[in-house]
Amino acid sequence: MSISKLFMACSLALASLTLAAGAHADDAVKKPVKKEAVKKTTKAKKAAKPAEPKAPNEEEDEPVITDTAATEFDCELGNKITIYQNAGDDSHIALRWKKRLHRLTRVGTTTGANRFENKLYGLIWIGIPAKSMLLDSKQNRQLANECRDAEQLKPTTAAAETPVNTLQ
């Protein structure tokens, strides 16, 4: 074996020992520092989280129904729906369906019907003078139909009266 090959093998062995010893020494020194750094950053993150409030989502959050007028609707198949309206806000309603309160936003129509939607849950409330209905736009089906409040359930007195024939 030549001297240059022997010298090269010794220097390679020495270099690998130096790197291994240095890495082992760095691990021993860095571990406690990392734990302290992690603790500090965790504390900083915990302190930062309460500072940034969650932006309210009108369709997801349950609406507040204090100071509202409630209207109860009796629907076919025994379903019941309660609508809460704020006198000062005619562009939103709160709808209680199956023990859950949903916030619905008015959508303009060309027919004059009252239409309110919650796109997150897919709820659509349509009210016309004769009846109202609740639809599920995500599953494309009716949830409640033939919904009438106390005023709509009253029989009309004009239709019950017979017209008087004056031409006799």
matplotlib code that plots the C-alpha trace (Angstrom):
import matplotlib.pyplot as plt

x = [0.0, 1.3, 1.9, -0.7, -3.5, -2.6, -2.6, -5.9, -7.5, -6.3, -7.5, -10.9, -11.2, -10.1, -12.7, -15.5, -14.6, -14.5, -17.9, -19.5, -18.0, -19.1, -22.7, -22.9, -21.7, -24.2, -27.1, -26.3, -26.1, -29.1, -31.7, -32.2, -32.2, -34.9, -37.2, -36.9, -37.5, -40.5, -41.9, -41.5, -43.1, -46.0, -46.5, -46.4, -48.9, -51.3, -51.0, -51.6, -54.8, -57.1, -56.0, -57.5, -61.3, -63.1, -65.0, -68.7, -70.4, -74.0, -75.3, -73.4, -73.9, -77.2, -79.1, -80.1, -83.9, -84.4, -86.7, -88.3, -91.8, -92.5, -94.9, -95.6, -96.5, -98.4, -97.4, -98.7, -97.5, -97.4, -94.3, -93.9, -91.8, -91.3, -90.2, -88.7, -88.6, -87.1, -89.2, -86.2, -84.6, -86.8, -83.9, -83.3, -85.4, -84.5, -86.2, -86.6, -86.7, -86.1, -84.8, -82.2, -82.3, -81.1, -80.5, -82.0, -81.4, -84.0, -83.6, -85.5, -88.2, -90.1, -93.4, -93.6, -93.3, -91.2, -88.1, -85.3, -82.2, -79.4, -76.9, -74.6, -77.3, -79.3, -82.6, -85.1, -88.3, -90.9, -94.0, -97.0, -100.4, -102.0, -99.2, -95.5, -93.0, -89.5, -87.1, -83.7, -81.7, -78.8, -81.0, -83.6, -86.6, -89.4, -88.9, -92.3, -95.2, -98.6, -97.3, -99.9, -99.9, -102.9, -104.0, -103.9, -105.7, -108.8, -111.6, -112.2, -115.6, -116.0, -115.9, -118.3, -121.0, -123.4, -123.8, -127.2, -129.1, -130.7, -132.2, -135.3]
y = [0.0, 3.4, 6.1, 8.4, 5.8, 5.2, 8.9, 9.3, 6.5, 7.9, 11.4, 10.0, 8.0, 11.0, 13.3, 10.8, 10.5, 14.3, 14.7, 12.0, 13.4, 16.9, 15.8, 13.9, 17.0, 19.2, 16.9, 17.0, 20.8, 21.5, 19.2, 21.4, 24.5, 23.1, 22.2, 25.7, 27.2, 24.9, 25.9, 29.6, 29.3, 27.3, 29.9, 32.6, 30.8, 30.3, 33.9, 34.9, 32.8, 34.6, 37.9, 37.1, 36.7, 34.4, 36.3, 35.6, 33.6, 34.8, 31.6, 29.2, 30.9, 30.6, 34.0, 35.9, 36.0, 38.5, 41.3, 39.5, 38.6, 34.9, 33.3, 29.6, 27.6, 24.2, 22.2, 18.9, 15.7, 17.4, 19.5, 22.7, 25.7, 29.0, 32.2, 35.0, 38.5, 41.6, 44.7, 46.8, 44.1, 42.9, 41.3, 38.5, 35.9, 33.2, 29.9, 27.1, 23.7, 20.4, 22.0, 24.1, 27.8, 29.0, 32.5, 33.1, 36.1, 37.6, 37.0, 39.1, 37.6, 38.7, 37.2, 39.1, 36.0, 36.2, 34.1, 33.6, 31.4, 29.9, 28.7, 27.0, 24.6, 24.7, 25.9, 27.9, 29.4, 30.6, 32.4, 33.4, 34.7, 31.2, 29.1, 28.7, 25.9, 24.9, 23.4, 21.7, 22.9, 20.5, 17.4, 18.9, 18.1, 19.6, 19.5, 21.0, 22.0, 23.5, 25.5, 28.0, 30.4, 31.2, 33.9, 31.7, 28.9, 31.1, 30.4, 33.4, 35.0, 36.5, 33.0, 31.6, 34.2, 33.5, 36.3, 38.0, 38.0, 41.4, 40.9, 39.1]
z = [0.0, -0.8, 1.7, 0.0, 0.3, 3.9, 4.6, 2.9, 4.9, 8.2, 7.4, 6.5, 9.7, 11.7, 9.9, 10.6, 14.3, 14.6, 12.9, 15.1, 18.3, 17.3, 16.5, 19.8, 21.7, 19.8, 20.6, 24.3, 24.3, 22.0, 23.7, 26.8, 24.6, 22.3, 25.2, 26.6, 23.2, 22.7, 26.1, 25.3, 21.8, 23.3, 25.9, 23.3, 21.1, 24.1, 24.9, 21.3, 20.8, 23.2, 21.6, 18.2, 18.4, 16.1, 13.4, 13.8, 11.1, 10.8, 9.2, 11.5, 14.9, 16.7, 16.5, 19.6, 19.9, 22.7, 21.9, 18.9, 18.0, 17.7, 15.3, 15.5, 12.5, 12.4, 9.4, 7.9, 9.5, 12.9, 12.2, 14.1, 13.2, 15.1, 13.3, 15.3, 13.8, 15.0, 14.3, 13.3, 11.0, 8.2, 6.3, 8.7, 10.7, 13.2, 12.5, 15.1, 13.4, 15.2, 18.4, 16.5, 15.8, 12.4, 11.1, 7.6, 5.3, 3.0, -0.7, -3.2, -5.4, -8.4, -7.1, -3.8, -1.7, 1.5, 0.9, 3.5, 3.1, 5.1, 2.5, 5.0, 6.1, 2.9, 4.5, 2.5, 4.1, 1.6, 2.9, 0.8, 2.2, 2.1, 3.6, 4.1, 3.5, 4.6, 1.9, 2.1, -1.0, -0.3, -0.5, -2.8, -0.7, 1.4, 5.1, 6.0, 3.9, 4.4, 7.4, 8.7, 11.6, 13.8, 11.4, 8.4, 10.2, 10.9, 8.4, 6.1, 6.9, 3.4, 1.8, 4.4, 3.7, 0.9, -1.6, -1.4, -4.6, -5.0, -8.5, -7.4]

ax = plt.figure().add_subplot(projection="3d")
ax.plot(x, y, z, "-o")
ax.set_aspect("equal")
plt.show()
